[in-house]
């Protein structure tokens, strides 16, 4: 088993006034040669966007982009004609494929929105752009991982163009859960949204993360009520 610990305060941090952002991996003006990616996981951005502000129309191609709102509401529009509001509990995925333009704005004129945006390299390049979103009731599935994104085309999770999975779990204090990948050779990247957990003898507090690879599975113990993001991604 090999581990890479990323403490919250080691992330790239920028305050643009309308946007406060923290980058787990090198992105935009943040460059750290030791934090370029974890396997095929390229980006985890932790953004706080002020009321009525946001990212104007901009392009993407050949990237799987997943958005997870933590608090507040986000308005999405894109060049494929989609216009959606996503709220906490909703998960959004966009396969940029051959190319897509999209914008993201805080849907409220009163409250800020906090969101995580994740980029994963695609398995097949230059597919047709696609968009989807789905609501997941995590509170009805306490103390277990809920698969929100996977390469399986079914109604239980959102489809991803990669041999990877994304899972969320709300774990109550003093509970333990184990996770094992169904993809040989994949690594695990655990990002703690809130709470306090122990992952393979490492103590994580809010917004800490750990990458684990060359391991059959991982064990997570909650010291307090915790909200956990787990990415199961190819390492090459």
N, C-alpha and C positions, 0 to 999 in steps of 0.2 A: 504494500500500500504506500502510495506517495501522496503528500498533502501540500497545498499552497494556501496559506492563510492571508486573507485580505481584510484588514481592519477598516472600519468605517472611515476613520480619519485619514487613511492613506489614499482615499479616492481623489481624483482631480475635482476641484471645487471652484465654481464661478458664480458671481452675482451680477446679472445683467440688468438688475432693476425689475423688469417685468418677469424675468426668469431666474430662478435659483436652481442650479443644476450640479449634480455630482456624477462623475464618470468612473465606473469600475475598471474600464479599460480605456486605452488611448482613443481619443475622440476629439475632433475639431481642434481647439487650441491646446488640448491636454495631450502631451506625448510622454510616455514612459516606456522605454524599450523592454522593460521586464513585465509590462502589463499590456500586451498587444491583443491577446485573446486567450481563451481557455478552450483548446480543441477548436471546434467549429462554432463556438459561441464567441461572437465578435463584440457585442455591445450590451451593457446594462446601464442605462441612464436613469437616474433618480431625479425627476424634474418637479419643481413647484412653479406653477404658472399663475400669475396674478389675474384678478377678475377681468374678463373681456379681452384678455391678451392671448397671444399664441404664435404658432409657427405658420407663416404664410405659405402659399402654394410652392412646393419644391419637389424635385425629382428623386426617384429611387429606381434601381434596377438590380435584378439578380440578388435579392436578399429576402429572407423570411423575417417579417417585422411583426412583433407581438406587443400589444399595449395592454397594461394592467392598471386601471385606475385604483388608487388606494383611498383617496378622499376626493369629493367633488365630482364634477361632471365635465366631460370632454366632448367637443363637437368635431366630428371628422367629415371631411368632404374630399372627393378625389375625381380624377379625370375619367373614371369609369362610370360616373354618375351616382355614386353612393353618397348619401348624406345621413349620418347617424349620430346619435348621442350615446355615449357609453358612460355608465355609472359604476360605482363599486359593486363587485360581483360579476359584472360583464367582462368578458375577455374578447379582445379584437385581434384578428390576424390578417395580414396582408402579404400575399406573395407578389413582390414587385415584378418579377419575371423580366419580360422584354422591356419594361419601362412603364412607370406610372407617376403621375403628379398627385400630391395630396397636401392638405393643410389640416392643422389641429389647433383648435382654440378652446380656451376655457369657456364653457357654456353658460357660466354665471357672471353677472355683473356685480356680485357682492362677495363671494367666497373664492379663495384660491383652490386650485386643483393640484393634487399630488399624484403623479403617475410614474410607473416604471415602463420603460421601453426597451425591448430586447431585440437584438438582431442575431440571426443565425444564418450561416452560409447555406445555400440550397444544395440539394442532392442533384437535381437536374436544372441546368441553366436554360434561360430563354423560354420558359413556359409562358402561357398567357397570364397576364395579371389577374389576380382574384382577391376578393375581400369576403370576410365572414366575421360574425361575432356570435357569442352565446353567453347566457347567464348560468352561473354555477352557484348553487346554494351550499357553501362550505359549512355553514352552521348546522346543517342537517347531516353532515358527515364528519363529526368531530373525531380527532385522534386517528385520522387516516389520510393518506394522500389521495387527492382527487386529481385525476388525469384531465388536464384542460386542453392540451395540445398533443397530437401524436400523428404518426404516418398512417394510421388506420382511418379509412374513410367510412365513418359511421356517425350516428347522431349523438353519441355519448361524449365526443370531444371534437375539437376543431382540427381540421386536417393541416399537416405540415409537410412541406416538400423536403424532408430530411429524415434520416433514421435517428430521430431524437424524440424525447418526450419532455413536456413541462408539467409539473405537478405543484399544487398548492395544498397546504394543510394548516388547519387551526388545531393546535395541540394544547390540551389543558395541562396545567401544572402537575408534575409527578407522573406523567404518562410517557411511555417509550414507544417508538415505532421504528420499523426497519424497512429499508427499500433496497431492492435488487433490480438491476437493469435487465431487460429482455434482449439487449443488443450487446453481444460479446465485444469487449474492447472499449466500450463507452466509458466516459468519466462522469463524475457527479459534481455539479456546482451548486452549493447551497447558499442562498442569500436570505438572511433573517430580516424580514420586514419589521417585525416588532417582537419583543419578549426577550427571553434568555434561554439558550439551549446548550447542550453538550453534544458535539458531533465527533465521534472517534477521539475522545479525550481532549478535545479543544473546546474552550468556553467561548461562545458567541453571544454578543449583545446586539442591540438594535442596529441594523444596517451593516453588521459584519458579514463576511462571506468566507467560504472555504471551498477550494477545489480538491477533489479526491479522485485519483485514478489508479489503475492497476489494482483494483479491489473488486471482489465479487459483489459486495453489498455494503451498506452503511447503516449505522445505528444512530438514532437521534433521541435524546432525552430532554424533556422540557422541565426547566427549573421553575418557570412561571408560565402563565398562559402566553402562547407564542403563535406567530403567524409566519409560516415558512414557505419559501419558494425553492423548488428543487428542479434543476435542469439536468437532464440525462442526455449527454451529447457525444457524438463521435470525437475522438481525439485527433484524427487526421482525415 
